[in-house]
Amino acid sequence: MKLKRLVLVALVAALVLVPATAASASRHPREIRLSLVPLQTAQLGPAGASFALNYGSGPTYGEIRSNFFGINEYSSSNVGPIEGYSLDYGDPFTGSTGVMEVSSSVEEYRTPANAELGLSFARFNDLDYSHYGSPVLPITVKKIKPEAVGGRRFAYLITLAASNLNPIVRLDEQITSGRYVLDLTVTAGSASAGEHAAPHLLRLLRNRLRRLIGGHTVAAEPVNLPPQPQPGQAPGGPDLSTLILEPSDVGQSHAVNLIQAYVADSPALSAYVMELRPAGTYDVLLQQIGWWPSATEATYAEAYQGPLLLGGVLGSGTVSSVDLSAVTDPATGYIVKGDGASAIEIMLTNGQAGEFIVALTKTTPQASDVQSLAQVAANRLDAGLP
């Protein structure tokens, strides 16, 4: 974070030196409806015709980016985006090898110079993805040649590769167009699928902006934004609070600092989290259980979401796979030996139910510890399901 802070100060300082003519060139910009710029279902083609619009679509504001970097200078220096709008369609956990999700957005800035600064922050954001990987889920970020549209531009392929599953590949292309920054992100099950779809979609996005700036119309219907998902038991689904591990399962005689609650975790239909600290033989135990639209989504979500949590908690380390074939539910387990701490990681599924467990300890776990914890978790899961 310190490095980003220094880079930010340098960029803001450089912006102060931009000649006044750059700002005066857009002193009287044409006002456009930003909500009409992002791609809608009609522009997504056959691959996206059935994609649902995701919660989180709609207006966006500069303070979101400022909070991500943990700084205040970005919003207080009047160089951040004035406003923005995004539309996000699809589901990245369907297991398809083709396109699974398409997100497009526009941000409006006061000047073209400010837009270029915003693009620089977005590039740092993409490069940061590699830091969220873990020994169990490596994440690679590859710079690729962006489409020759717009002014300043960049493109990155961000690949998450879980063992024995199709990868999840995010192709993110962002460009400036005058005072605006356009962002197109295509998520697919292969790099080739994303690279095939992105060029056409990016050109459509740029053309929509140019037509609106020129005073023309674009093909657009009013989009009804999805409501905010409410935490709780899914209609027709199980009560996930009954499926979690109990303190006695890990040798803890009573619950201490026990945190448990339903949370909103779309596209999961329902999600429940638990933290136990201390946790008997472990220092801390984290567990999340989700109820997903399908068994495939449960498998992919647990394999890809859970390890991101581990990467944030433990960082790097040496990974050892543990044989969990004797567990009554499909399960994957690892021992991760980090710097001064170790972790047990377990992914477990049963139909639409999927759960992820991380147990941290300063001692060295054994394979038998992982097998025992996985079976106890499977017993709890199976007992509470129809």
C-alpha positions as CSV (number, residue, x, y, z in Angstrom):
1,M,0.0,0.0,0.0
2,K,2.9,2.4,0.7
3,L,4.2,2.0,-2.9
4,K,0.8,2.8,-4.3
5,R,0.6,5.9,-2.0
6,L,3.9,7.2,-3.4
7,V,2.9,6.5,-7.0
8,L,-0.4,8.3,-6.4
9,V,1.4,11.4,-5.0
10,A,3.6,11.4,-8.1
11,L,0.7,11.1,-10.5
12,V,-1.3,13.8,-8.8
13,A,1.7,16.1,-8.8
14,A,2.2,15.5,-12.5
15,L,-1.4,16.3,-13.1
16,V,-1.0,19.7,-11.6
17,L,1.6,20.5,-14.3
18,V,-0.8,19.7,-17.2
19,P,-1.2,22.8,-19.3
20,A,-4.5,24.7,-18.8
21,T,-5.3,24.1,-22.5
22,A,-6.0,20.5,-21.8
23,A,-8.7,21.3,-19.3
24,S,-10.1,24.1,-21.3
25,A,-10.6,21.8,-24.3
26,S,-13.5,20.1,-22.5
27,R,-14.9,23.1,-20.6
28,H,-18.3,22.7,-22.1
29,P,-18.7,18.9,-22.6
30,R,-21.9,17.4,-24.0
31,E,-23.9,15.8,-21.3
32,I,-24.8,12.2,-22.0
33,R,-26.8,9.5,-20.2
34,L,-24.0,7.2,-18.9
35,S,-26.6,4.4,-18.3
36,L,-26.9,4.0,-22.1
37,V,-23.2,3.3,-22.7
38,P,-22.6,-0.2,-21.2
39,L,-23.5,-3.2,-23.3
40,Q,-27.0,-4.7,-22.7
41,T,-28.2,-8.2,-23.5
42,A,-28.9,-7.3,-27.2
43,Q,-25.2,-6.5,-27.8
44,L,-23.8,-9.6,-26.1
45,G,-24.6,-12.0,-29.0
46,P,-25.6,-15.6,-28.8
47,A,-23.1,-16.4,-26.0
48,G,-24.6,-13.9,-23.6
49,A,-28.3,-14.0,-24.7
50,S,-29.3,-16.0,-21.6
51,F,-27.0,-14.2,-19.1
52,A,-28.8,-12.7,-16.1
53,L,-28.0,-9.2,-14.9
54,N,-26.0,-9.3,-11.7
55,Y,-26.5,-7.4,-8.5
56,G,-24.0,-4.5,-8.3
57,S,-24.8,-3.3,-11.8
58,G,-25.8,0.4,-12.0
59,P,-24.3,3.7,-11.0
60,T,-20.7,3.7,-9.8
61,Y,-18.7,6.5,-8.1
62,G,-15.1,7.5,-7.6
63,E,-15.0,6.8,-3.9
64,I,-15.2,3.0,-4.5
65,R,-11.8,3.1,-6.2
66,S,-10.4,5.4,-3.5
67,N,-11.4,2.9,-0.8
68,F,-9.8,0.0,-2.7
69,F,-6.4,1.8,-2.5
70,G,-6.9,2.8,1.1
71,I,-6.2,6.5,0.3
72,N,-8.1,9.8,0.4
73,E,-6.0,11.9,-2.0
74,Y,-7.8,10.4,-5.0
75,S,-11.2,11.7,-4.2
76,S,-10.2,14.9,-2.4
77,S,-8.0,16.2,-5.3
78,N,-10.9,16.5,-7.7
79,V,-9.2,14.2,-10.2
80,G,-11.3,11.1,-9.7
81,P,-14.3,10.1,-11.7
82,I,-17.4,12.3,-11.5
83,E,-19.7,9.3,-11.9
84,G,-20.0,6.0,-13.8
85,Y,-22.3,3.2,-14.8
86,S,-21.7,-0.5,-15.2
87,L,-23.7,-3.6,-16.3
88,D,-22.5,-7.1,-15.4
89,Y,-24.1,-10.2,-17.0
90,G,-23.5,-13.9,-16.3
91,D,-22.0,-16.3,-13.8
92,P,-18.3,-17.2,-13.6
93,F,-18.9,-20.6,-11.9
94,T,-20.8,-22.5,-14.6
95,G,-17.8,-24.5,-15.5
96,S,-18.1,-23.7,-19.2
97,T,-15.1,-23.5,-21.5
98,G,-16.7,-20.5,-23.3
99,V,-17.7,-17.0,-22.3
100,M,-19.5,-17.0,-18.9
101,E,-19.7,-13.4,-17.9
102,V,-19.5,-10.0,-19.6
103,S,-19.1,-6.7,-17.6
104,S,-18.8,-3.3,-19.2
105,S,-18.7,0.1,-17.7
106,V,-18.0,3.8,-18.3
107,E,-16.5,6.4,-16.0
108,E,-16.8,10.2,-16.6
109,Y,-13.9,12.5,-15.6
110,R,-13.6,16.3,-15.6
111,T,-10.8,16.3,-18.1
112,P,-9.0,13.9,-20.5
113,A,-5.9,14.2,-18.3
114,N,-7.9,13.0,-15.3
115,A,-9.3,10.1,-17.3
116,E,-5.7,9.0,-18.1
117,L,-4.9,9.1,-14.4
118,G,-7.9,6.9,-13.7
119,L,-6.7,4.5,-16.3
120,S,-3.3,4.3,-14.5
121,F,-5.1,3.3,-11.3
122,A,-7.1,0.7,-13.1
123,R,-3.9,-0.8,-14.4
124,F,-2.5,-1.1,-10.8
125,N,-5.7,-2.8,-9.8
126,D,-5.3,-5.5,-12.4
127,L,-1.6,-6.1,-11.6
128,D,-2.6,-6.5,-8.0
129,Y,-4.6,-9.7,-8.8
130,S,-1.5,-11.8,-8.7
131,H,-1.1,-11.0,-5.0
132,Y,-4.5,-12.5,-4.2
133,G,-3.3,-16.0,-5.3
134,S,-2.4,-18.7,-2.9
135,P,-0.3,-21.9,-3.0
136,V,-3.5,-23.8,-3.7
137,L,-4.9,-21.4,-6.4
138,P,-2.1,-19.7,-8.4
139,I,-3.1,-16.5,-10.3
140,T,-1.2,-15.2,-13.3
141,V,-1.5,-11.8,-14.9
142,K,-0.4,-11.5,-18.5
143,K,-0.1,-8.3,-20.4
144,I,-1.6,-8.6,-23.9
145,K,-1.8,-6.2,-26.8
146,P,-5.0,-4.2,-26.5
147,E,-7.4,-3.4,-29.3
148,A,-6.4,-0.3,-31.3
149,V,-9.3,1.8,-30.2
150,G,-9.6,4.8,-27.9
151,G,-6.7,6.9,-26.7
152,R,-4.6,5.4,-23.8
153,R,-5.3,1.7,-23.3
154,F,-4.2,-1.6,-21.7
155,A,-5.3,-5.2,-21.6
156,Y,-4.5,-8.1,-19.2
157,L,-5.4,-11.8,-19.1
158,I,-5.9,-12.8,-15.4
159,T,-6.0,-16.6,-15.1
160,L,-7.1,-18.5,-12.0
161,A,-6.3,-22.3,-12.4
162,A,-7.8,-24.7,-9.8
163,S,-6.6,-28.3,-10.0
164,N,-8.7,-30.7,-12.2
165,L,-11.2,-27.9,-13.2
166,N,-11.4,-25.6,-16.2
167,P,-9.6,-22.3,-15.5
168,I,-11.4,-19.0,-15.0
169,V,-9.9,-16.4,-17.2
170,R,-10.7,-12.7,-17.0
171,L,-9.7,-10.6,-20.0
172,D,-9.9,-6.9,-18.9
173,E,-9.5,-4.2,-21.6
174,Q,-9.7,-0.5,-20.7
175,I,-9.4,2.5,-22.8
176,T,-9.7,6.3,-22.6
177,S,-12.0,8.2,-24.9
178,G,-11.6,11.9,-24.2
179,R,-13.0,12.5,-20.6
180,Y,-14.2,8.9,-20.3
181,V,-12.7,5.5,-19.4
182,L,-14.4,2.4,-20.8
183,D,-13.9,-1.0,-19.2
184,L,-14.8,-4.3,-20.8
185,T,-14.2,-7.5,-18.9
186,V,-14.9,-10.9,-20.4
187,T,-14.8,-14.0,-18.1
188,A,-14.4,-17.3,-19.8
189,G,-13.3,-20.9,-19.3
190,S,-10.3,-20.5,-21.7
191,A,-8.1,-17.6,-22.9
192,S,-9.0,-18.3,-26.5
193,A,-12.8,-17.8,-25.8
194,G,-12.2,-14.5,-24.0
195,E,-9.8,-13.2,-26.7
196,H,-12.2,-14.2,-29.4
197,A,-15.2,-12.3,-27.9
198,A,-13.5,-9.2,-26.5
199,P,-12.5,-7.2,-29.6
200,H,-16.0,-7.0,-31.1
201,L,-17.6,-6.2,-27.7
202,L,-15.0,-3.5,-27.0
203,R,-15.7,-1.8,-30.4
204,L,-19.4,-1.9,-29.7
205,L,-18.8,-0.3,-26.3
206,R,-16.7,2.5,-27.8
207,N,-19.1,3.1,-30.7
208,R,-22.0,3.5,-28.2
209,L,-20.1,6.2,-26.4
210,R,-19.1,8.0,-29.6
211,R,-22.7,8.0,-30.9
212,L,-24.0,9.5,-27.6
213,I,-21.3,12.1,-27.6
214,G,-22.2,13.0,-31.1
215,G,-25.8,13.5,-30.2
216,H,-27.1,10.2,-31.9
217,T,-29.2,7.4,-30.4
218,V,-28.1,3.9,-29.5
219,A,-30.0,0.6,-29.2
220,A,-31.0,0.6,-25.6
221,E,-33.9,-0.5,-23.5
222,P,-34.5,0.6,-19.9
223,V,-32.7,-1.9,-17.7
224,N,-34.3,-3.0,-14.5
225,L,-31.5,-3.4,-11.9
226,P,-31.7,-6.5,-9.7
227,P,-32.6,-5.9,-6.1
228,Q,-30.0,-6.2,-3.4
229,P,-29.7,-9.9,-2.3
230,Q,-30.9,-10.4,1.3
231,P,-28.9,-12.7,3.6
232,G,-30.8,-15.7,4.8
233,Q,-32.0,-19.2,4.0
234,A,-32.8,-19.8,0.4
235,P,-36.4,-20.7,-0.5
236,G,-36.5,-24.4,-0.7
237,G,-33.0,-24.7,0.5
238,P,-31.6,-26.0,3.9
239,D,-30.9,-24.0,7.0
240,L,-27.1,-23.6,6.6
241,S,-26.7,-22.6,10.2
242,T,-27.3,-26.3,11.1
243,L,-24.5,-27.6,8.9
244,I,-21.5,-25.8,10.5
245,L,-18.8,-27.4,12.6
246,E,-19.3,-27.2,16.4
247,P,-16.5,-26.3,18.9
248,S,-16.5,-29.9,20.1
249,D,-15.5,-31.1,16.6
250,V,-12.1,-29.5,17.0
251,G,-11.5,-30.2,20.7
252,Q,-12.9,-26.9,22.0
253,S,-15.0,-27.4,25.1
254,H,-17.0,-24.2,24.6
255,A,-17.5,-21.5,22.0
256,V,-15.1,-18.5,22.4
257,N,-15.3,-15.5,20.0
258,L,-17.7,-17.5,17.8
259,I,-18.9,-15.5,14.8
260,Q,-21.6,-16.9,12.6
261,A,-24.1,-15.3,10.3
262,Y,-25.9,-15.5,7.0
263,V,-24.3,-13.3,4.3
264,A,-25.1,-12.2,0.8
265,D,-22.7,-13.9,-1.7
266,S,-24.3,-13.8,-5.1
267,P,-24.6,-15.9,-7.3
268,A,-25.0,-18.3,-4.3
269,L,-28.6,-18.6,-3.3
270,S,-27.7,-18.6,0.3
271,A,-24.4,-18.4,2.3
272,Y,-23.4,-18.8,5.9
273,V,-20.0,-18.0,7.5
274,M,-18.5,-19.0,10.8
275,E,-15.3,-18.1,12.7
276,L,-14.1,-19.9,15.8
277,R,-11.2,-18.4,17.7
278,P,-9.6,-20.2,19.5
279,A,-10.6,-23.4,17.9
280,G,-9.3,-26.3,20.1
281,T,-6.2,-27.7,18.4
282,Y,-6.2,-24.8,16.0
283,D,-5.6,-21.1,16.6
284,V,-8.5,-20.1,14.3
285,L,-11.0,-21.9,12.1
286,L,-13.0,-20.2,9.3
287,Q,-15.9,-21.9,7.5
288,Q,-18.2,-20.8,4.7
289,I,-21.1,-22.9,3.4
290,G,-23.0,-21.9,0.2
291,W,-26.2,-23.2,-1.4
292,W,-25.8,-22.8,-5.2
293,P,-28.1,-23.0,-8.2
294,S,-26.4,-26.2,-9.3
295,A,-23.9,-28.8,-8.2
296,T,-21.4,-27.6,-10.8
297,E,-21.5,-24.1,-9.5
298,A,-21.0,-25.4,-6.0
299,T,-17.9,-27.3,-7.1
300,Y,-16.4,-24.3,-9.0
301,A,-17.3,-21.7,-6.4
302,E,-15.7,-23.6,-3.6
303,A,-12.6,-24.4,-5.6
304,Y,-12.1,-20.7,-6.7
305,Q,-13.5,-18.5,-3.9
306,G,-12.1,-20.3,-0.9
307,P,-8.4,-20.3,-1.8
308,L,-8.6,-16.5,-2.4
309,L,-9.4,-16.2,1.4
310,L,-6.4,-18.4,2.2
311,G,-4.1,-16.2,0.0
312,G,-5.2,-13.2,2.0
313,V,-4.7,-14.9,5.3
314,L,-1.5,-16.9,4.8
315,G,0.2,-15.6,1.7
316,S,2.8,-18.0,0.2
317,G,3.9,-21.4,1.5
318,T,4.7,-25.0,0.7
319,V,1.6,-27.0,-0.4
320,S,1.0,-30.7,0.3
321,S,-2.1,-32.4,-1.1
322,V,-3.9,-34.8,1.2
323,D,-5.8,-37.9,0.0
324,L,-9.5,-37.4,1.0
325,S,-10.9,-40.2,-1.2
326,A,-12.2,-42.0,2.0
327,V,-14.4,-39.0,3.0
328,T,-18.1,-39.7,2.3
329,D,-18.5,-36.5,0.2
330,P,-16.3,-35.2,-2.7
331,A,-13.5,-33.4,-0.9
332,T,-10.1,-31.8,-1.6
333,G,-7.6,-31.1,1.1
334,Y,-4.2,-29.4,1.5
335,I,-1.6,-28.6,4.1
336,V,0.0,-25.3,3.6
337,K,3.2,-24.5,5.5
338,G,3.8,-20.8,5.6
339,D,6.2,-18.5,7.3
340,G,5.7,-19.1,11.0
341,A,2.2,-20.6,10.6
342,S,0.6,-23.5,8.8
343,A,-3.0,-24.1,7.5
344,I,-5.4,-26.9,6.7
345,E,-7.6,-26.1,3.7
346,I,-10.6,-28.3,2.8
347,M,-13.2,-27.9,0.0
348,L,-16.2,-30.1,0.3
349,T,-19.4,-30.5,-1.8
350,N,-22.7,-32.4,-1.7
351,G,-25.0,-31.5,-4.6
352,Q,-25.8,-27.8,-4.4
353,A,-24.1,-27.4,-1.1
354,G,-20.4,-26.4,-1.0
355,E,-18.2,-25.4,1.8
356,F,-14.7,-24.2,2.4
357,I,-12.7,-24.6,5.6
358,V,-9.4,-23.0,6.7
359,A,-7.8,-23.9,10.0
360,L,-4.7,-22.0,11.0
361,T,-2.1,-23.3,13.5
362,K,1.4,-22.6,14.6
363,T,2.1,-26.3,14.7
364,T,2.7,-28.7,11.8
365,P,-0.6,-30.4,10.8
366,Q,-0.6,-34.1,9.7
367,A,-2.5,-35.7,6.9
368,S,-4.7,-37.5,9.5
369,D,-5.7,-34.1,10.9
370,V,-7.0,-33.0,7.5
371,Q,-8.8,-36.3,6.9
372,S,-10.4,-36.3,10.4
373,L,-11.6,-32.7,10.0
374,A,-13.0,-33.3,6.5
375,Q,-15.0,-36.3,7.6
376,V,-16.5,-34.5,10.6
377,A,-17.5,-31.6,8.3
378,A,-19.0,-34.1,5.8
379,N,-21.0,-35.7,8.6
380,R,-22.4,-32.3,9.6
381,L,-23.2,-31.4,6.0
382,D,-24.9,-34.7,5.2
383,A,-26.9,-34.8,8.4
384,G,-28.5,-31.4,7.6
385,L,-29.4,-32.0,3.9
386,P,-32.6,-33.5,2.7
